[in-house]
């Protein structure tokens, strides 16, 4: 009986008691909350700030870029875009150099249109520029590929500044070409007036050779000048998006300083030789000309769509090549079978104005309408519309893996258009912007499954 009684009074709990246990649980909960709060607001690895957004969704927390604040995340994206722009535009410049050699220099040499001395006077050291571009682009592409292979999707390990400084021998080659540019153009003008066969060859090449994009030889000969004057701008964009702690930051600044000093040297040498033309005047004149053209095109577009200026946002504008495929089989044959024409294209968005600053924000407000305005190149000093604006609410935009240098826009129950830019990366950027507003505004989106092929029956629809 005594043993049974002792068993009855034996404690079965931990002996802490209810109040201490409750306090311990509260303290543990507070500690866990503190750890979670620290995890959410841990320092950004790029800038050291603690303004990381709090993620309540575990999946979103795992998916977001770890240890980066919103500002640095955006900066990394801008840096990646700037690096890719540098490499892609270098590739486009190299393509123009190869066109000069393969479509002009070699055919003129083979046909005996000009003597070797005359060819040297017009094309200067174009082969040296081609060799330098190929080597420079090869190293840049290796840097990009290596970064992606190592899982560096932000291209933070790519050091454009260091690579540029390794190729500073490009600058004397640019100087040689730039200093001979004035005499080269004068010689070409004189020979074109003198030699009828040369004049016929240049006219036929511009009009019938699709590789030239309806550009003449003089336009292509300006490519090295345009490239060398664009280097400071491209480097500035990368510098702006690169933190000062990045190992390439100092090299980027030095590279920008070297190219700017060399441009000043070229200007000085040009003046010493008595030429009125300089790189500085070339950059200023080109900028002013582009600004005037952009203003004229915007006025034409606004007048056409009839929107209020304060409610209109110009998302993109520039030159695109346009073709209208005769049937739906062109994809199998490739875009080379299409006949493209140069066109000025503007993407306009009509927005509901919420506040005075809404139009200046990075993200657009509610969109009422979006159109694509197609303008022909100037004729008799005026811009002319190709057709009425394409309303993206009535359009479907798509791409095909077999023709990744183009995209197709289909106007429901009417026409199909194929667009491309000379720069493939810019072609993709145009596609993404147009597709975005087409999806937002398309009335077909409300239909079941939002599938375009349910409601469109046209031979132009791409698979």
Secondary structure as the mmCIF struct_conf table of DSSP 4:
data_model
#
loop_
_struct_conf.conf_type_id
_struct_conf.id
_struct_conf.beg_label_comp_id
_struct_conf.beg_label_asym_id
_struct_conf.beg_label_seq_id
_struct_conf.end_label_comp_id
_struct_conf.end_label_asym_id
_struct_conf.end_label_seq_id
HELX_RH_AL_P HELX_RH_AL_P1 UNK A 2 UNK A 8
TURN_TY1_P TURN_TY1_P1 UNK A 9 UNK A 9
BEND BEND1 UNK A 13 UNK A 13
BEND BEND2 UNK A 15 UNK A 16
HELX_RH_AL_P HELX_RH_AL_P2 UNK A 18 UNK A 40
TURN_TY1_P TURN_TY1_P2 UNK A 41 UNK A 41
HELX_LH_PP_P HELX_LH_PP_P1 UNK A 42 UNK A 44
TURN_TY1_P TURN_TY1_P3 UNK A 45 UNK A 47
HELX_LH_PP_P HELX_LH_PP_P2 UNK A 52 UNK A 54
BEND BEND3 UNK A 57 UNK A 57
HELX_RH_AL_P HELX_RH_AL_P3 UNK A 58 UNK A 63
BEND BEND4 UNK A 64 UNK A 64
HELX_LH_PP_P HELX_LH_PP_P3 UNK A 65 UNK A 65
TURN_TY1_P TURN_TY1_P4 UNK A 66 UNK A 67
HELX_RH_AL_P HELX_RH_AL_P4 UNK A 70 UNK A 99
HELX_RH_PI_P HELX_RH_PI_P1 UNK A 100 UNK A 105
HELX_RH_AL_P HELX_RH_AL_P5 UNK A 106 UNK A 111
TURN_TY1_P TURN_TY1_P5 UNK A 112 UNK A 112
BEND BEND5 UNK A 113 UNK A 114
HELX_RH_AL_P HELX_RH_AL_P6 UNK A 116 UNK A 123
TURN_TY1_P TURN_TY1_P6 UNK A 124 UNK A 125
HELX_RH_AL_P HELX_RH_AL_P7 UNK A 126 UNK A 149
TURN_TY1_P TURN_TY1_P7 UNK A 150 UNK A 151
TURN_TY1_P TURN_TY1_P8 UNK A 153 UNK A 154
TURN_TY1_P TURN_TY1_P9 UNK A 156 UNK A 157
HELX_RH_AL_P HELX_RH_AL_P8 UNK A 160 UNK A 166
TURN_TY1_P TURN_TY1_P10 UNK A 167 UNK A 168
HELX_RH_AL_P HELX_RH_AL_P9 UNK A 169 UNK A 194
HELX_RH_AL_P HELX_RH_AL_P10 UNK A 196 UNK A 208
HELX_RH_3T_P HELX_RH_3T_P1 UNK A 210 UNK A 212
TURN_TY1_P TURN_TY1_P11 UNK A 213 UNK A 214
HELX_RH_AL_P HELX_RH_AL_P11 UNK A 217 UNK A 221
TURN_TY1_P TURN_TY1_P12 UNK A 222 UNK A 222
HELX_RH_AL_P HELX_RH_AL_P12 UNK A 223 UNK A 240
TURN_TY1_P TURN_TY1_P13 UNK A 241 UNK A 241
BEND BEND6 UNK A 242 UNK A 242
TURN_TY1_P TURN_TY1_P14 UNK A 244 UNK A 245
BEND BEND7 UNK A 246 UNK A 246
TURN_TY1_P TURN_TY1_P15 UNK A 247 UNK A 248
HELX_RH_AL_P HELX_RH_AL_P13 UNK A 249 UNK A 272
TURN_TY1_P TURN_TY1_P16 UNK A 273 UNK A 274
BEND BEND8 UNK A 276 UNK A 276
HELX_RH_AL_P HELX_RH_AL_P14 UNK A 279 UNK A 305
TURN_TY1_P TURN_TY1_P17 UNK A 306 UNK A 306
HELX_RH_3T_P HELX_RH_3T_P2 UNK A 309 UNK A 311
STRN STRN1 UNK A 312 UNK A 323
BEND BEND9 UNK A 326 UNK A 327
TURN_TY1_P TURN_TY1_P18 UNK A 328 UNK A 329
HELX_RH_AL_P HELX_RH_AL_P15 UNK A 330 UNK A 333
HELX_RH_3T_P HELX_RH_3T_P3 UNK A 335 UNK A 337
BEND BEND10 UNK A 338 UNK A 338
STRN STRN2 UNK A 341 UNK A 351
BEND BEND11 UNK A 355 UNK A 355
TURN_TY1_P TURN_TY1_P19 UNK A 356 UNK A 357
HELX_RH_3T_P HELX_RH_3T_P4 UNK A 358 UNK A 360
BEND BEND12 UNK A 361 UNK A 363
STRN STRN3 UNK A 367 UNK A 379
TURN_TY1_P TURN_TY1_P20 UNK A 380 UNK A 381
STRN STRN4 UNK A 382 UNK A 385
BEND BEND13 UNK A 386 UNK A 388
STRN STRN5 UNK A 390 UNK A 391
HELX_RH_3T_P HELX_RH_3T_P5 UNK A 392 UNK A 394
STRN STRN6 UNK A 395 UNK A 398
HELX_RH_3T_P HELX_RH_3T_P6 UNK A 401 UNK A 403
TURN_TY1_P TURN_TY1_P21 UNK A 404 UNK A 405
STRN STRN7 UNK A 407 UNK A 411
TURN_TY1_P TURN_TY1_P22 UNK A 412 UNK A 413
BEND BEND14 UNK A 414 UNK A 414
STRN STRN8 UNK A 416 UNK A 420
BEND BEND15 UNK A 422 UNK A 423
HELX_RH_AL_P HELX_RH_AL_P16 UNK A 424 UNK A 441
HELX_RH_3T_P HELX_RH_3T_P7 UNK A 443 UNK A 446
BEND BEND16 UNK A 447 UNK A 447
HELX_RH_3T_P HELX_RH_3T_P8 UNK A 448 UNK A 450
HELX_RH_AL_P HELX_RH_AL_P17 UNK A 452 UNK A 455
TURN_TY1_P TURN_TY1_P23 UNK A 459 UNK A 460
#
